[in-house]
Amino acid sequence: MRVIDMECNVPKGASAAPESPAAEAAAPERPAGYGMANYARIFRSRREGSDPRPDTEMDAYVKLLDRVGIVRAVPFGTTNDEVAELLRDYPDRFIGLARISGLHGMRGVRELEHRVREQKFAALGVSALVDGIPASDRRYYPLYAKAVELDIPVRIYSSMNYATDRPYDLGHPRHLDPVAIDFPELTLIGGLGGWPWVNEMVALVRRHPKLHLDTSAHRAKYLGQRGSGWEMLLQFGNTLIQDKVLVGLSAGLVGQPHETLIEEYMALPLKDAVKEKWLYRNAARVFRLE
């Protein structure tokens, strides 16, 4: 089974930027574990001193992806400059997602055009969690318009967040609706599957012809568990929206080998043809790899 992984933690590259001590010093005094630091309490992979990115050489990591059947992957937890290096060194292995803030205005629009036209990025990524504004905020609209012009998909953070210094529902799937209405030509991917608002995510994916979702940051074994909140995805993902689901393994985040995570998808109560769509064909179509 071939796999396209929508969220892949790659080894650190030479251009990985360390945390800025100046920015940390400028932050207001807050209790320990406040804000984004709360993720370290929720996820073991983000606890102090841990790093979800594998400690291996890049060539060896690419061979690992080959061995488990991952033919393409979207790097996660990387800077745009790191991704540009990966696309240069491994042009047939990675899919470049240009992560750009809606707060950067035309500077962000110009960066997006440069990343796509000059560095072969294949998509735009925006995050309500990072920016603190929902995806429907008009400050993102210049980026969406440029994505239409460049004919690339946009992946939008679409899930609950655990940062205690901002609203928990910044990534609610309802914010995808006005974007899909205002940009009907734009291919959209609701990242992280909309949990815990899975029913609404599924309904919106069915409603809008160019809206998809991906399953990043969630293990497949829980998707099939009764009472997990994913029942609607399993029901409609096997039938009416089978062409709209993309898979993110998030191996570094969940702390499991790629082989285990792929096996969990293969064990889901889905038709064999649907498993192939989820794991490969839908992403291959969205990113025009075939």
N, C-alpha and C positions, 0 to 999 in steps of 0.2 A: 504493500500500500504506500503510495507517494503521499507526502505531507507538505503543506505550506503552513508554517508556524507564524501566527500573527503577533506573538510576543516571545522573543528569544533573548535571554541574557547572554551576551557574548563576552569573551575576555576583554580586559581593558587594553585600549590601544595607546599609542604614544601620545596622542593629543587629548587624552582624558584629563579634564580640568579638576583640580582639587577644590574642596570647599573654600570659600573666601573667608579668611579670619576677620577681615574688616567688616563684611556683611554680618557675620555672627555677632561681632562686638556692637554693631549699631542696632541690633534687634532689642526691643524693649524687654525689661525683666519679666519673665513668666515662670510659673511653677514648672518643675521638672516634668517632662512628658507631655507638655501642652502643645496644641497645634499639630503640625505634621509629625512631631515626635511621638504622638500617640500611636502611630503605625508600628513603632517598635514594640509596643505592648500587645498589639493585635496580632502581628505576624512575627514568628520566630526568625524568619530570614532577614528581618530588618532590625533585630536587636543590636545593641551597641557592640561594635567590633565585628559584626557579621557583614558579609558582602555577598549578594546573590549572584554576582558575576563569577564565572568559573576561573580557577587559578590554573590556567593551562596556556600553551602557545596557540595562536590563532590557527596555524596550519593543522595542528592536531585536533582542534575543535571542529574545523570544517570536515575533517575525515570522520569524526564522530557523527556529525549530522548526516553524512553520506551513508554511514553504516546503518543508521536507524531509519533511513528513508525520507529524511527531511530535505527536500530538493530546493526550497527557498525559505527564508526566514526574515522577519522584521525585527531588527535589533531594538532592544528595549533597555532603558537606563543608560543611554549613550548621548553624547552631544551630537549636534548636526555635523560638526567637523570630524568626529570619529566615524560617523556613518559614511561621510564622503570618502574617507580613507578605505573603508570596507568595500564600497562600491568600485573604487579604483582598483583595489587589489584582488577582489573576488566578484567581478561583475555579474557572474551567472549564479551567485549563491544567495545574495541578500537583496531585500526590497527596501529602498530608502524612503522613510517616512520623515518629512521635514517638520519638526516640532517647532511651531512658531506661536508666540503670544499674540492675542488679540489686542493687547495693550501697546503694541509697538507701532501701530498705525502703518503709514506707507513704508516705513523702514522694513517692517515685516513682510509687506507685499513684495518689495524689491528683493528681499532675501529669498522668498519663495521662488520667484522667477529665476534667480541665479541658481538655486539648488536644483531646480528641475531642468532648466535649459543647459546649464554648464556642467553640473555634477551628476545628472541622471537619476535624481530622486524621482520616485514614482507616485508619491501621495503627500498630502498635507495632514498633520496631526495637530489638533487643538484640545486643550484641557481646561475645563471649568475648574477643576480641583486646583491646578497650578495658578491660574489667572485670577480666581476668585469671582468670576462672572460667568453666567450660564451661556451655553452655546448659542442661544437665540439673541444674545446681546448684539446690538448693531455694530459694535466695535469689531466683531468678527466678519462683518459682511464684505469689506474690501478683500479679505483673504478668500472668502467663498467665491466672490466674483472672479478673482484671479485663477482659482482652481477650475472654474468653468472654462475660462479662456485657455488654460493649459491642458484641459481635458484630463484631469487627474481626480481620483477619489479623495474624500476627506474622512479621516477617522476621528470621531468625536468621543471624548470621555463620557460615558453614559451609565453611571452607577452611583450608589451611595458612597460617600467618603467618610473616613474616620478621623479627619483633622478637626480638632475641637476648637479651632479659632475661626471657623467659617461654617455656613449652613450645610447641613448634611445632605441636602437635596439639590446642590448646585448642578449635579450631573443627571438629574431626573430625565427620563426619556421624553417627557412632554416638550422639552426644549428642542428636540429634533423636528417636531411637527412644523413650526413656523419656518424653519430652515428649508425643509423639504417643499413647503408650499411656495416660498419665495424664490427657490432655486430648483425648479423641476428638472433641469438638465444635469444637476449635480449628483454624482454617485456618492452615497453616504454609508458609513459603517459606524454603528453604535457600539463602541468598545465596551468590553466587560459585561455585555449581555443585558444590561438594565437592572440587575439585581439590586434591591428586592422587588422592583416594579416590573417583574418579568412579563406578567400578563399585558401590561400596557406597552412594553417593548415589542412583544409579539404582535399585538394589534396594530401598532404603527408600521412595523415591517410589512404586514399584510396590506395596510392601507396605501403605502407609498411604493411605487414600482422600483425606485432606485435606492431604497433604504435597505441596508443589511445589518446584521449584528455579528459580533465575534464573542467568543467564550473565554477570552483571556482572564487570568487571575482566578479561575475557578477549576477545580478538578472534575473530570468527567464522572468519576464514581459518585459524586454528590448530585450530579444532574439527574441521575436515574433513581435517586432515593425518594421514597414517598415522604411528603411533608417538607421537602427541601425548598419548595417555592419554584422549582424549575419544571413542574409538570406540564405547563402550557407549552414550553419550548419543546419538550420531548414529543408532545402530541402533534403540534403544528409543524415542528421541524422535521417530522417524519412524513408530512403530507403537504399542506398548503404553502409552507415557506421553506421547503427542503432546498430550494435554490438560493436561499438568502442567509445561510448560516456559515460562518467561517470559524476556524478553530485557532485558539491561542493556547499553547501548552504551558507557558510561564514556568518552565522547569526550575529556574533559579528562585523564583518567588515561593513556589510551593515546596521546594526542596526535595524533588523526586527525579529519578532518571527519566530521560525522554522515552525510553522503551516502556517504562511503567505507564506513563501518561498516555501514550498511543494505545497500549493494550486496553486501558480503561475506556477509551472511545470505541474501540472495536467490540467491547463487551456491552455497549449500550443497546437497548431494545429498538434499534433502527434497522431498516432494510439495508441490505448490503450496498445497493446502489446509492442510498442516501449517505451512508458512511463515507463512501468515496467522494461524494459532493462536499460534505462538511470538511473533510480532511484535505481535499485537494482541488477539486474541479471548480467550486464556487470562487475561491480565491484566485485561481488561475484565470478565470473569466474576468473578475473585477480588475485584476492587474494586467490583463491582456498578455498573459504568458503563453497562450496557445492560439 
